[in-house]
Amino acid sequence: MTRPRITLIGAGLVGGLLATLLAQRGFRVEVFERRPDPRVAGFTGGRSINLALAERGLHALRQAGLNEAVMRQAVMMRGRMVHDRDGRTNLQRYGVDDREVIWSVSRGGLNMLLLDAAERAGASLHFGQRLLTADFAAGTIELEDPAGARRTHAAGLLLGADGAGSALRAAIDCVTPLGERVEPLGHGYKELEIPPLADFPAGTLPPALAAARARGERFALEAHALHIWPRGGYMCIALPNAEGSFTVTLFLPNTGAHPSFATVRNAAKARPFFRDDFADALELMPAFDVDYDAHPVGALATLYLDRWRLGGQALLLGDAAHAIVPFHGQGMNAGFEDAAELAPLLDAEPGDPAAVFAEFERRRRPNAEAIAAMAIENYIEMRDAVADPHFLLKRALGEALTQRAPRHFKSRYRLVSFTRVPYAYARERGRAQDALLEELLRGHASLDTLDMEAAAARVRAELPPLPADAGV
């Protein structure tokens, strides 16, 4: 069967992977990206420089034969390292052992790896090409280069992986309203850096770390963890980078009473705030003042659409269809899962794109809506609950029940991060499990007073067995 030509808008992470997967299946793929080629110009994404890679994303990379290359760039994170105001730390593992971990990867490095893979597979990449409009009736798109020169190009099947500000989404919406809704979180973020130990300027390294640097160690904090400073309503996190640095991200309300980005508007205001709330992080950021004043406050919002497609002519995926807030570490993973779902669907029915697009949306949209909701819920958990005694007690009970009833209980976080069960299933299962945990803990301030065997028996009786793809 003749395969349609694919015109893909966006050469970011999802676009790079999708181009690779489609080209590997024999599709003729052309990709148009408004930015310059990051392999030549350097990566200038302007967003978080490292991301969390979990099982869903790894599975998609395996389909393209890229998982081993990506893992060579990744840093393992075993769990959340929670920092209290006094500098004490506590590791809350994500899973039972090192088979259940997530990975910190460089956005720029991963993007360039995917672009190389797409070209090796046969995709044609065109940079500095901004989509202006699309004439779906004529089957053409209008592009503009950095000099302002415009050209009309004959398009194939149009796939939009051009991010939250998608130009293709805007073009489709001009023809058929997509029901677009953007819900701002009301909080923003600012990125800072903890450098590798070797890069600390003379006299700025805390004495305890000077010996570590002398031993040749690279990381100023535990390398194999996602560090969190939860403060109830706001927080800092830090993700490790392969060369020994950490990307620190401060999350605050945009406006309102202190602390907010309205009150902590510059380094002069931020330094005393950090000294009070994040002292152990502040002492590891020698360029704090420069970074705080130089780095912009990023926006956080969730994108909802009622439709992702225009008949059999155009389809949106990744952030172009369902941008979410970053607090479950699943934005990239969900986009990669989109790509891994779409490529085989198109491969199986290349002559009926309308049916393929409809089936793709039917499968993916409920799951996109579920992970969007869970990402917001996880923000509340990360900033508020990880230091809450009741949360920790409930978490401990969940771990105990996983050991005693593994076919019937697995935490929602583990279902999302370490399996490929649909996000919508993980959310509903998580609700049922959480309700049961609350019932089991009623009247108990400690697990010591709980009959664990009776609790496990109740779990087996009230919760159906987990599906096979939940890894049990």
C-alpha positions in Angstrom: 0.0 0.0 0.0 1.3 3.5 -0.9 2.5 5.4 2.2 1.6 9.0 2.4 4.3 11.6 2.7 4.6 13.0 6.2 5.1 16.7 7.0 6.0 17.0 10.6 6.1 20.4 12.3 8.5 20.6 15.2 11.9 19.0 15.7 12.0 18.9 19.5 12.0 15.7 21.5 8.6 14.3 20.4 9.1 15.4 16.8 12.6 13.9 16.7 11.4 10.5 18.0 8.3 10.4 15.8 10.4 11.3 12.7 12.7 8.4 13.6 9.9 5.9 14.2 8.1 6.8 11.0 11.2 6.9 8.8 12.2 3.5 10.1 8.9 2.2 8.9 9.5 3.4 5.4 7.6 6.7 5.5 9.0 9.7 3.6 9.3 12.2 6.4 10.1 15.9 6.2 10.5 18.0 9.4 10.2 21.8 9.7 11.5 23.5 12.8 11.5 27.3 13.5 14.7 27.2 15.6 18.2 26.8 14.2 19.8 23.3 14.2 20.9 22.8 17.9 23.7 20.6 16.6 25.2 23.6 14.9 24.0 26.6 16.8 24.0 25.0 20.3 20.8 24.1 22.2 18.7 27.2 22.9 15.4 25.7 24.1 14.9 28.2 26.9 13.2 25.6 29.1 14.3 23.1 31.8 17.6 21.8 30.8 17.1 18.3 32.3 14.1 16.0 32.3 12.9 12.9 34.0 12.9 9.7 31.9 10.7 6.8 33.1 9.5 3.5 31.7 7.0 4.9 29.2 9.6 7.0 27.6 12.2 4.2 27.7 9.8 1.9 26.0 9.3 4.3 23.2 13.1 4.8 22.8 13.4 1.0 22.7 11.0 0.9 19.7 13.5 3.2 17.9 16.6 1.2 19.1 17.8 4.3 21.0 17.5 3.4 24.6 21.1 2.3 25.1 22.5 5.5 23.6 20.2 7.6 25.7 21.0 5.7 28.9 24.7 6.5 28.4 23.8 10.2 29.0 21.4 9.6 31.9 21.9 9.8 35.7 19.9 7.4 37.9 17.5 8.8 40.5 16.5 6.3 43.1 14.0 8.5 44.9 13.2 11.9 46.5 15.8 13.2 48.8 13.8 15.5 51.1 15.6 18.4 52.8 14.1 20.0 55.9 14.8 23.6 57.0 17.6 22.4 59.3 19.4 20.6 56.5 18.4 17.1 57.5 17.7 14.7 54.6 15.6 11.7 54.1 15.5 9.5 51.0 12.0 8.3 50.0 12.7 5.6 47.4 10.5 5.5 44.3 10.4 1.8 44.1 11.5 -1.4 45.8 15.0 -1.5 44.3 17.1 -0.2 41.4 14.8 -1.8 38.9 12.3 1.0 39.7 14.2 4.3 39.3 13.8 7.3 37.0 16.6 8.9 35.0 17.7 12.5 34.7 18.6 13.3 31.0 19.7 16.5 29.3 17.0 18.1 27.1 19.6 19.4 24.7 21.7 16.3 24.5 18.6 14.1 24.0 17.2 16.4 21.3 20.4 16.2 19.3 20.6 12.4 19.7 17.1 12.2 18.3 17.8 14.5 15.4 20.8 12.4 14.4 18.7 9.3 14.6 15.9 10.8 12.5 18.4 11.7 9.8 20.0 8.2 9.9 16.6 6.7 9.4 16.0 8.9 6.3 14.0 11.9 7.5 14.7 15.3 6.0 15.2 18.1 8.6 14.7 21.7 7.8 15.6 24.3 10.4 14.9 28.0 10.6 11.5 27.4 9.0 8.6 28.9 10.9 5.1 27.7 10.1 2.9 30.8 9.3 -0.3 29.3 7.9 -1.7 26.1 6.4 -4.2 25.8 3.6 -5.7 22.5 4.3 -8.0 22.5 1.2 -5.0 23.1 -1.1 -2.6 20.9 0.9 0.0 23.6 1.3 1.8 25.3 4.2 3.5 28.7 4.3 6.9 28.9 5.9 9.1 31.9 6.8 12.9 31.8 7.3 14.9 34.0 9.7 15.4 36.7 7.0 11.7 37.0 6.6 11.5 35.3 3.2 8.3 33.3 2.8 7.6 30.3 0.6 4.6 28.0 0.0 5.3 24.2 0.4 3.2 21.3 -0.7 2.5 19.3 2.5 1.8 15.7 3.1 0.0 14.4 6.2 0.5 17.2 8.7 1.6 16.2 12.2 2.1 18.8 14.8 4.7 18.2 17.5 5.6 21.9 17.8 5.0 22.3 21.5 2.6 24.2 23.7 2.6 27.3 21.5 1.9 25.1 18.4 1.6 27.0 15.1 -0.2 24.0 13.5 -2.7 24.0 16.3 -3.5 27.7 15.6 -3.8 26.9 11.9 -6.3 24.0 12.6 -8.2 26.1 15.0 -8.8 28.7 12.3 -10.6 26.0 10.3 -12.4 24.1 13.0 -12.4 25.2 16.7 -10.5 22.8 18.9 -12.1 23.9 22.2 -8.7 25.1 23.5 -8.5 26.0 27.2 -5.3 27.0 29.0 -5.4 26.8 32.7 -2.5 28.7 34.4 -1.3 27.1 37.6 -0.8 30.5 39.3 2.8 29.4 40.1 6.0 30.0 38.1 9.5 28.7 38.2 13.1 30.0 38.0 16.2 27.9 37.3 19.4 28.1 39.2 22.5 25.9 39.3 24.7 23.9 41.7 28.0 23.5 39.8 30.2 20.4 39.8 32.6 20.3 42.8 35.5 21.0 40.5 33.9 24.3 39.3 33.4 26.0 42.7 35.4 29.2 42.8 38.2 29.3 45.4 36.9 30.0 48.9 33.3 29.2 48.1 33.2 25.4 48.7 31.9 24.3 52.1 34.6 22.6 54.1 32.8 19.3 54.2 32.9 19.2 50.4 36.5 20.2 50.0 37.6 16.7 51.0 35.1 15.2 48.6 36.5 17.3 45.7 40.0 16.2 46.7 38.9 12.6 46.4 37.8 13.3 42.8 34.1 13.3 43.5 32.0 15.4 41.2 28.6 16.0 42.8 27.9 18.4 45.7 24.8 16.5 46.7 23.8 12.8 46.5 23.9 12.2 42.8 21.3 9.4 42.5 18.3 11.3 43.8 15.8 14.0 42.9 16.3 16.6 45.7 13.3 18.4 47.1 13.0 21.2 49.6 9.2 21.1 50.4 7.9 24.2 52.2 4.2 23.9 52.0 2.8 26.1 49.1 6.3 26.4 47.5 9.4 24.4 47.0 12.8 23.9 45.4 13.9 20.8 43.5 17.3 19.8 42.1 18.0 17.2 39.4 21.5 15.8 38.7 23.3 16.3 35.4 25.9 13.8 34.0 28.8 16.2 34.3 28.3 16.7 38.1 26.1 19.8 38.3 22.5 20.1 39.5 19.7 22.1 37.9 17.8 23.7 40.8 14.3 24.9 40.2 12.4 27.2 42.5 8.6 27.0 42.3 6.7 29.9 43.8 3.3 31.6 43.5 3.4 34.3 40.8 1.7 36.9 42.9 0.4 37.4 46.5 1.9 37.5 49.9 5.5 36.6 50.6 7.0 34.4 49.3 6.0 34.9 45.7 7.8 36.0 42.6 6.2 39.4 43.1 7.9 39.7 46.5 11.1 37.8 45.7 11.7 39.7 42.5 15.5 39.9 42.4 18.6 38.4 44.0 18.7 41.0 46.8 15.2 39.8 47.9 15.9 36.2 47.1 19.1 35.7 49.1 17.6 36.3 52.6 14.6 34.2 51.6 16.9 31.3 50.6 18.9 31.8 53.7 15.8 31.2 55.8 14.1 28.4 53.7 16.8 26.7 51.6 20.1 27.4 53.4 21.8 24.1 52.5 21.0 24.7 48.8 22.1 28.4 48.9 25.6 27.5 50.1 26.1 25.3 47.1 25.2 28.0 44.5 28.2 30.4 44.2 26.6 32.2 41.2 23.2 32.6 42.9 22.9 36.3 42.6 23.9 36.4 38.9 21.7 33.4 38.0 18.7 34.7 39.9 18.7 38.1 38.2 19.6 36.7 34.8 17.1 33.8 34.5 13.4 34.6 33.7 10.4 33.3 35.6 8.8 30.5 33.5 5.1 30.0 33.2 3.2 26.9 34.2 -0.1 26.0 32.7 -2.1 23.0 31.4 -3.5 22.9 27.9 -6.8 21.2 27.2 -8.3 20.5 23.8 -11.7 19.0 22.8 -10.2 17.7 19.5 -6.6 17.0 18.3 -7.2 16.5 14.6 -8.6 17.8 11.4 -10.1 14.8 9.5 -7.4 12.9 7.9 -5.3 16.0 7.1 -3.7 17.0 10.4 -3.0 15.7 13.9 -1.5 17.2 17.0 0.5 15.3 19.6 2.8 15.9 22.6 2.7 19.3 24.1 1.0 20.7 21.0 -2.1 18.6 22.1 -1.7 18.3 25.9 0.9 20.4 27.6 1.0 19.8 31.3 2.8 21.0 34.4 6.1 19.2 35.1 5.4 17.8 38.6 5.0 14.1 37.7 8.0 14.1 35.4 5.8 12.7 32.7 5.5 15.4 30.0 8.3 14.0 27.8 7.2 10.5 28.7 3.6 11.1 27.6 4.8 12.7 24.4 7.1 9.8 23.6 4.2 7.4 24.4 2.2 9.4 21.8 4.9 8.8 19.2 5.2 5.1 20.0 1.4 4.7 19.7 1.0 6.7 16.5 3.8 5.2 14.4 2.5 1.6 14.4 -1.1 2.8 13.8 0.0 4.7 10.7 2.1 1.7 9.6 -0.9 -0.6 9.9 -3.4 1.7 8.0 -1.3 4.1 5.9 -4.2 4.6 3.4 -6.8 5.7 6.0 -5.3 8.6 8.0 -8.7 9.8 9.1 -9.4 6.5 10.9 -5.8 6.4 12.3 -6.1 9.9 13.7 -9.5 9.2 15.2 -8.3 6.0 16.8 -5.1 7.7 18.1 -7.2 10.5 19.7 -9.6 7.9 21.2 -6.8 6.1 22.8 -4.6 9.0 24.0 -6.9 11.9 25.0 -8.4 10.3 28.1 -4.8 9.3 29.2 -3.5 12.8 28.5 -6.3 14.3 30.6 -5.5 11.9 33.4 -1.8 12.7 33.6 -2.6 16.4 33.4 -4.6 16.0 36.6 -2.1 13.8 38.3 0.7 16.3 37.5 -1.1 19.0 39.4 -1.9 16.6 42.3 1.7 15.6 42.5 2.7 19.2 42.9 0.6 19.5 46.0 2.1 16.2 47.2 5.7 17.3 46.5 5.5 20.8 48.1 3.1 19.9 51.0 2.8 16.2 51.7 6.2 14.6 51.5 7.0 16.0 55.0 3.5 15.3 56.4 3.4 12.5 59.0 0.0 11.2 57.8 1.3 11.0 54.2 4.4 9.2 55.4 2.3 6.7 57.4 0.0 6.1 54.4 3.1 5.6 52.2 4.6 3.1 54.6 1.3 1.2 54.7 1.2 1.1 50.9 4.7 -0.3 50.8 3.8 -3.0 53.3 0.7 -4.0 51.4 2.7 -4.1 48.2 4.9 -6.8 49.8 1.9 -8.8 51.1 -0.5 -8.4 48.2 1.7 -7.6 45.2 -1.0 -8.6 42.6 -3.5 -6.2 44.1 -1.6 -3.2 45.3 1.0 -0.9 43.7 1.2 2.8 44.4 -0.1 5.2 41.8 3.4 6.7 41.4 4.8 3.3 40.6 2.0 2.6 38.1 2.7 5.9 36.3 6.5 5.8 36.4 7.4 2.1 36.2 4.7 0.5 34.1 2.8 1.3 30.9 -0.7 0.8 32.1 -2.9 3.6 30.8 -2.6 6.8 32.7 -6.4 6.9 33.1 -6.3 3.4 34.7 -3.5 4.5 37.0 -5.4 7.5 38.2 -8.7 5.6 38.9 -6.8 2.7 40.6 -4.8 5.2 42.7 -8.1 6.8 43.9 -9.5 3.4 44.9 -6.3 2.4 46.7 -6.0 5.8 48.5 -9.5 5.5 49.8 -8.8 2.0 51.1 -5.6 3.2 52.8 -7.5 6.0 54.5 -10.1 3.5 55.8 -7.4 1.1 57.0 -5.6 3.8 58.9 -8.7 5.3 60.6 -8.0 5.2 64.3 -4.4 4.3 63.9 -1.4 6.7 64.5 1.1 3.9 63.8 1.4 0.7 61.8 2.3 -1.1 65.0 -1.4 -1.2 66.0 -2.6 -2.4 62.6 -3.3 -6.0 61.8 -1.3 -6.2 58.6 -2.5 -9.6 57.5 -6.1 -8.6 57.9 -5.3 -5.4 56.0 -3.7 -7.4 53.2 -6.7 -9.7 53.1 -9.0 -6.8 52.7 -6.9 -5.4 49.8 -7.1 -8.8 48.0 -10.9 -8.9 48.6 -11.8 -5.3 47.6 -9.3 -4.5 44.8 -9.3 -6.6 41.6 -5.9 -8.0 40.5 -3.7 -5.5 38.7 -3.4 -6.0 34.9 -0.5 -8.0 33.5 1.2 -4.8 32.1 1.4 -3.5 35.7 4.5 -5.7 36.1 3.1 -8.1 38.7 
